[in-house]
Amino acid sequence: MATDPPDVLHFRLECRTASEVTRLAVCGNWQGWSLASAVDLKYTEDEGNHEGTTTWRSPQLSIPASRMPLRLKFVANGHRSSPNTRPLIWDSQSRVFERLPDDGVVHCEFEPTPDNSDTGWVTADGVGAYQLRVGQPPGSAEALVTLEPSLGHAPEEVEVVLWEAKPNDPAVPQGKVLARVGALSPAGVDCGEHNEGAASSCTYLLNSQSIEALAFRVDVTSRRDGSLLARCFVEPATLQALEGSISAALVTPDLRHAGTFRASFLVVSALAHPANNLGNLQRTRWVAGGSTLDIGHRGSGASKVQGHNVRENTLLSFQKAALNHSEFIEFDVHVTADGECVVFHDFLVPLRLNTEVVRLPICTLTYDQLRSPDFMQWMVTPNEDAPNKDALDEEKQRRRSTLQRSMTSAEDLFRSIFKPQFQGHVPGPMGVPVRSSSGGAAEGGPAAIVDSAAVAAAAAAAANPAVAASRWFLNDRIASLREAFRRTPKWLGFNIELKYPTVMEVAAMRAQFYNRNTFVDAVLRVVLEEGAGRRVIFSTFDPDCATLLSLKQPRFPVLFLTCGGTKLFSDPRMNSLDAALHFALASRLQGVVAEVSSVLGRLHDWVAEFHRHGLFLYTWGDGNNDFGSYMAQKEAGIDAIIMDDIEKMAKRINKQSSLFNKQLRSPASSAADLERIASGIPIGSSSLGDLERVSSNLNMLAISAISPIGSPAGAGQLSGHGVPPLALAVGSPPGATATLSLTAAGVGSPRIGAKLASPRVTAVGAVNGGGASLGTLYPESRN
C-alpha cells in the first residue's frame, strides 16, 4: 500500500572547506534567508579530512515539502589571525537540491572565490552594525599626517597605523589594527605593512556594533627603528555626524606637539529591515554571453529631446518605455521633507508665480505639496523655456474662452500624437477629414465630432509660425517611488539613480540636505518593501553614496556613474573613466555607467578592460541617440545603452519584444489597421497585438496598472468632445478612472483634464505579465 509523501522533510548538511574560517553557518528558503537565524555548523575532527581541509556539520534541519527544491547559501567569517575584522563572506548564488539524498545528508564544498561569493555587507548579525572608513580627503594631495621638522623624518620614512581604541575582542586584547584597503586595489586586499606611501593611498576600515566602539588611535612610527614618534586619539563624538572631516593634534611620547592628522571619514550604519537578507540576490560579476540591454533614459526619454511628447520621469513615460520594449528604465529619485522618495531629475522644482519663476528644493517640500493639483498647475513645464513662449502665451490668452468652452485634453492628446502643424485645418484620425457638430459625415472616413469654435481657433493659430512649431507634452504629476513600483509592469527593470548634491549644489540650494546614510536608507527601504520580483540596479554620481548602497545591502547591483572627464569635479574619483574603474574595483561595485563620448574613442579596449575585471560597462549621453553609435556599442559588447530615443531605436532595429517580456510583441501594422484602431471600430482578439504596437507607433500610452494623479489603478479609453473613443489601456478593471493633466506647449491649461473611462478591450498577455531573465546579469531567477 502506497504511503502519502511526508509534509516535512528532514536533512543534515556536511560541508568541507580548505578556507580558514572561524564560523560557518547556513541560511536558506526553509528559514527565510535571515542571517539572524542562520544555523551554525560545527567543526569536526574527521578522519576523512584531507590535509588542509576541515569538515563542518549541521544539526538536523527540516523543510516543508511544499518549499522544495532546497535552496541554501553558506556564510562564513574569516580567521582570527587576520588583521581585518573577520569579514563576512557568503555564497552569491544559491545551491539548489531538487531532491534530498536517501540518507538525508547533503554534501557540499565551500571554497569562496570572487566569482561565487561576495563580501562587505555591514550588518549587526555579521561584522557589526557600523563600519568606519577613514582616509585621505578626496582630491587632496596632502598626506594623512604632517610632522614637525624637529622630528627629523620625511613622510616616506614614517609608518601610519590606526588601532582600535576600545578593544572588545578577548582574542585581541591589544585592539585590532584597522584594515587597510588600497585605493586602487580590490576591497579586502591589505595594502601591506611596508608599502611605500600606503598611509596616503589607503582607506582604513573598522567594524563594530556601536559608534562608541569606533574610537581609534593613530600611531606614527619610524621606519628606521620602529620607534613611536607621535600619537593621537579620535573620540566617538567626532564620528556621530556619520560623515565629515577629522583634524587631530599629534603629540610625542613626552607630550610635545608633533604635527597633525587630517582625514575624511564615512560611517556606514547597518540598515535593519526584514527584507534585507540573503534571498533573491541579483548581484553578479560580468560573464560572457549576455545581450546588450536597452534602457530608457528618464523613462521614455528626456523632455528636452525633440520629438518627445511625454514628460520625463513620470509614470506615463515609464509605461511608454515598456511599450517600446525597454529592458530597464533609468530614473532619478529624491527624498522629500517628510521622508517620501519621489521621482524627479533636478534638485529644484521650478514654479511660475505670475511673471517670475522660483525654484524650490525638493528636500524642503512635503510629498502632499508635490502631488497637489495646485502645485502641478504652477509647475513649469518643459515648454516654459521655449524661445517661442511669448507667442504661445499670447495665443493662450486669445483662445482662453474657446479653450474653456470646447477644447479638451483628449483633443490636445490627438494633436500631440499626430503632430499637426495647424496648416489651416484640423485633421481627424490618421488625417481623415472631419465633420462639424452640425454637419454630415465627411467623405472618406469615420466620423469625429469637432466643435466649430475649436476648428476656427486652430485655423487662426496657423498664421503664427511660432505656435505652429510648438511642442505638445503629456504632463503628469511628480510620482513617488512606491507608485513607480506598484503601477508599472514588474518585468520592466528599474535603474534607480540616487541624486545627491555636491557641496556647491547644496550651497546654491540654500537648504539643509539629508546626510548620506539617511538618504540612502530611505530609498533602500522602499525598494526592499516594493521590489519583490523586479530587477533593480542602483547608480549614482556620488562615490560615498555608491559605497553606502553597496555595503548596506547584499542584493542589488550598484554601478558608479561618471562623466568620464567631460566635466571636472573636486573629487578625482569622478574625473576619468580610469578613475571610475579603479573606484569600482576598490569598492566592490558591479560596474560603471560612463558618458558615451568618453568610451567611443577606445570602445573595444574599454569593454575588454572592464570585462577582464568582471565589471559591467553601461553608457549614457546624447551620443547614444545616434544609430551608428548605438550599433557600434552593441557589436563591441557594451552591457547596456541608456538612451532617449528608445522608441525610434526599437523601430530602427525592428525590435519585436523586450528580453524580459516576450508576450508583448510588435507585429507589423498597416495604415488600414492604424485608421481602424484610431476610429474606435471594435477590434478582435487577433488584432490586440496590433493595438499594442500602434500605441507605441503613435506615442500613445498603455496605462496598465498605473493611475496618474492618484486615481485607482487601471485606466481605459481616452475619450472627449472632438475625438472618438481610443483604446489605450491593457487589462484594466472596468470602471477605473483617472485624470491626466495634459499641457500643450503652453496653450492648453494644466487644469483641463481627460477622463479615462472603462476599457472597451483587454489584451491577451498584458504588459505586466511574466518575463525572461538575462543570464549574465541575473543568473539565478529563483533565489
Secondary structure, 3 states (H helix, E strand, C coil): CCCCCCCEEEEEEEEEECCCEEEEEEEECCCCCCCCCCEECEEECCCCCCCCCEEEECCCEEEEHHHCCEEEEEEEEECCCCCCCCCEEEECCCEEECCCCCCCEEEEECCCCCCCEEECCCCCCCCCCEEEEEECCCCCCCCCEEECHHHCCCHHHEEEEEEECCCCCCCCCCCCECEEEECCCCCCCECCCCCCCHHHHEEEEEEECCCHHHCEEEEEEECCCCCEEEEEEECHHHHCCCEEEEEEEEECCCCCEEEEEEEEEEEEECCCCCCCCCCCCCCCCCCCCCCCEEEEECCCCCCCCCCCCECCCCHHHHHHHHHCCCCEEEEEEEECCCCCEEECCCCEEEEEECCEEEEEEHHHCCHHHHCCHHHHHHECCCCCCCCCHHHHHHHHHHCHHHHHHHCCHHHHHHHHHHCCCCCCCCCCHHHCCCEECCCCCCCCCCCCEECHHHHHHHHHHCCCHHHHCCCCEEECCCCEHHHHHHCCCCCCEEEEEECCCCHHHHHHHCCCCCCHHHHHHHHHHHHHHHCCCCCEEEEECCHHHHHHHHHHCCCCCEEEEECCCCCCCCCHHHCCHHHHHHHHHHCCCCEEEEECHHHHCCHHHHHHHHHHCCCEEEEECHHHHCHHHHHHHHHHCCCEEEECCHHHHHHHCCCCCECCECCCCCCCCCHHHHHHHHCCCCCCHHHHHHHHHHHHHCCCCCCCCCCHHHCCCCCCEEEECCEEEEECCCCCCCCCCCEEEEECCCCCCCCCEEEECCCCCCCCCCCCCCCCCCCCCCCCCCC
